[in-house]
Amino acid sequence: MTRFFLGAPVALLALASCAGAPSPGRVASPWVSPVVVPVVASSSSSASARLSRKERVQRILPHNVRLQVVEGDSVRRSASGVVVGSEKGPEGVVAWVVTNAHAVVMSDVKSPELRVLVDRRSDVETHVGQVVATGKVPELDLALVKVPGLALPAVELAEEAELELGEDVVVAASPFGRALSLSGGMVSQVEWDRESRRPKSVKTDAPIGYGASGGGVYSLESGRLIAIVEGYRTAQVDFAVREESYSFDVPMPGETFAAPSTKVRDFLHAKGFGHLLKHSLSGEGGVAHAAGR
């Protein structure tokens, strides 16, 4: 079995490897402040607890983009990304997007261009991104992309305490280079590092497709980013036709792997972009509520 990377043709020699690929209208909804109402026998009186599933998902949508590594008129690979920082300065607005490092490899492409796309119903807004930091695959399969001119709200990173088994999650990604796609599930496994006593890997049973590398795994309750999709486990199927052997990989249900928000936070600090986290809270930063989708 392998874990398949979702953004570039990269294979890992382990039980797990990772996968990659060669929105409808969204509304950026501001976070609603909790309203204190006397309630008997209930400690869940926050506004989020009263939102419908659709309303909760709508809060998640504006943080997501899709990426394409383009050579001329050809798309060489595609992936997904999450806005983790938004700034507004003398040169205008800038969005900072986290994705997978393997998804933005461009060493094999002549005159590559990294495009960052935002789907607004039938319209597609296109920007040019620049990779400013990458981790080492497979230990730290993360990359940070700077996108001038992109005004989208920054996501809020979840705390370690939110990584509980059974936590309801929504995965937002753009498999096969198409518009944003959603899938639901729960946190099915958290792997903890024995030395640091911090989470190093998350697994969810939410299904994903090839090209979902860099997609966001969100808490359905809080709307915070729990993890960044890295890949999924596959099973190899072999068969013979007229004495010729063939094989292909089949995604295994419930085997989606992701890098926890702890890794994202550590990655940003290690690469000198920890200041972006102060813009990660909804409602803070230069363009936190700009551009409804």
N, C-alpha and C positions, 0 to 999 in steps of 0.2 A: 504494500500500500504506500501511497505517496501523498504528501500535502502539496497541492498544485498552486503555484503562484499565479496571481490574477492580473498582471499587467504587462509582463514581458516574458520572452521565451527562456526562462531560467529554471533549472531543475536542481533539487537538493538531494544529496545522498543520505536519506534518513527515512524513518517511518513517515515523516511528513515532508512534503515539498510545497511549492506555491503556484497560483494560476493567473493569467492575464489575457486581454483581448486585443487582435492585430491591430422638459418635463411638463409633463403637464403643467399648467399654471400653478404657481405657488404663491402663497401669501405670507409675507413676513409679519408674524403677529408679535407684538410686544408682550413681554412677560407680564402677567397680571399679579399685582401685589396682593398678598393674602389679606382677607377681610376677617377680622375677629368677630365671630358670632357665637354666643353661648350655645353649646351643644352638650347634651347629656349622653354619657356613655360613648363618646367618640372623641378621639384625639386627632382625627384627620379632618381639619377644617380649612385647609389651604384651598386656594382657588383652583390649583391644578387637580385636586381631587374631585372637583365638580365638573371638570371639562369632559367632553365626550372623547372617544378614541380618535375620531376624525380631527377634533380641535387640537388634541395633543400632538398628533402627527403634523398638523399644519405648522406648529411651532418649530418642528425639526427641519422641514423642507428647505428653508432659505439658506442653510449653512452648507449646502452640497453643490459641487460642480463636477463636470467630467473633463478629462484631459485627453489630448491626442498628441502623439509624436508624429509629425508630418514630414514627409520628404517630397517636395514638389507638390503634386496633386494627389499623392498617395498617403493614406494613413497607415503608418507602420505598426503602431500599437496604440491601445487606448486603455484608460484607467479611470478611477474615480478619485475624488478628493474632498476634504473638509476644510472650511475656513476657520482657522484658529486665532486669527488676529486681524484687526481692521484699524487702519490709521489714516489720518488726514493731515497733510503737511503742505508746505509751500508748492510742491509739485502736484498736488491733488491727492485723491484717495488711492490707497494701496491695500490690497487684501493679501493675506499670507495663508497659503493652502498646504496642508499636510497630506501626503500620499505615501505610497510605498517606493522605496529606492529602486527596486527591480523594475518598476513600472515606467521610470523616466530615464532608463539607460539609453543613451544616444550615440555611443561610441561606434555602433555598427551602421549608423545612418549618415549619408552624405548631405551636408547643408540642412541639418534638422531644424525644425521649429516646434516649440512646445505651445500648443494652443489650449486655452482654458475656456470652456464653453458653459454658458448658462441658458437653459431652455425656458422660454417664457411663452407657454402655449405653442403657437405655430411659429414663433420667432426664436431665433438663436442668436444670443449675444456672444461675440467671440473676442477674446483677449489673448495677448501673447505673454507667456510666463517665462520665468527664469529660475532654474534650480540654484538655490543659494546654499544648501546644506544637505548632506546625505549621510546615512548611517551605513554600517557594514553589514551586508547580507551574509548569513541569515540571522545573526545575533540581534541586529537592530535594523530592520527593514523599513526605515522611515526616510522621507525626504521632505524638505521645505521648499515651496515654490513661491516666489514673489510675483504678484500680478498687479502692475500699475493700472489704474483706471477702473478697477473692479470694486464696486460698492456693495458689499454684502455683510450681513451681521456675523460677528464671530461667535462660535459656539462656546459653551461653558464646559470645562472639563470636569468629569465626575471625580469624586474622592474615592480612595481605596475602600472605604466603608460601604460604598454602593455596590461593590463587586460581590454580590451574594448569589448563591445558587438559587435558581428559580426567579430571578429578577426578569420581569417582562421587558423585552427589547424590540426595537425596530431597526432593521438594517437598510440604509439608504445608499444605493450605488447605481452605477450605469453599466450594466453588463453588456458585452458585445458592442460597446461604443454607442449604444442607443440612449434615449432619454432616461431620466431618473426612474428607478424601479424600487419598490419597497417589498420587504418580506418581514415576517414577524416570527418571534420565538421567545426563548428565554436563555439566560446564562446557564449553560449546562455543565461547565467545568471552569474552575480557576486554579491555575498552577502557580504555587508560591515558591519563591526562592528561599531555601533554607537558611542561607547566610544573612541576606538582607531582610528577610521576613516580609518581602514585598511581592506583589503579583508580577509574574513575568509572562504569563500567557493566559488568554481567555478563549473559551470555546462556547459557541452558541449553536442551537439546533435550527436557527433560521437559515433557509436555503439561499445560496447565491449562485451566480453564473460566472463563466469565464469573462474577465474584464472588470470584475468588481474590486480589484485591488485598490486599496486606499479609501474604500467606502466607509461610512461611519456606522458604528453600532451604538445606538442611543437607548437610554433608559426611557421607557414609555411613560413612566410616572413623572420623572423630573425633567425630561428633555435634554439632559446632559449627555456629553459624549463619554461612553464607557470604554470604547476601544476602536481601533482602526483595522479593518479587514486585511488579512495577509494572504489567506489561501484556504483551500479545502482538501480533505482527504479523498483520494480516489482509489478505485479498485480496477485492476487491469483485466479485461475480458479478452480471451484468445479464442479463435475459431479458425477452421480450415475450409476452404472452398476449392475444389478441384486440385487438391494436393498443394495449394498455396496457403500459407499461414498469414493470418491477419490479427491485429489486436488494437484495442482502443481503451481509453480510460473513462470510467463512469464515476461521476461524483457520488459520494456516499452521503445519504441523508443524515443530517444532524452533526456533521463534521466540519463546521466552519471555524477557522482559527483567526485570532485577532490579537493585535498588540494593545495591552491595556493603557488607559489614560495615564497611568504612572510612567510608562515608557515614553509617551508623547511629551509629558511635562519634563522629564529628565533630558530627553533629546533636545528640546528647545533651550534649556538652561546650558547644556554642554556645548551647544553650537553658538552660544552668545545671543540667543533670541528670547531669553527668559522674560524680557520686558513686554513681549507680546501677550503674555498671560494676563497682564493687568487690563487688557482689552478683551479678555475672553468672557467677561461677565456680560450677560445680556443687558443692554441699556447703558453700557459704559463704552468708552472709546469714541473715536471720531465719527464713525458711520454705523453705529450699532443698529439703528432702525432705518437705514437708508434702503431704497430699492425694494419695494414689495414685488413678489414674483408671481 
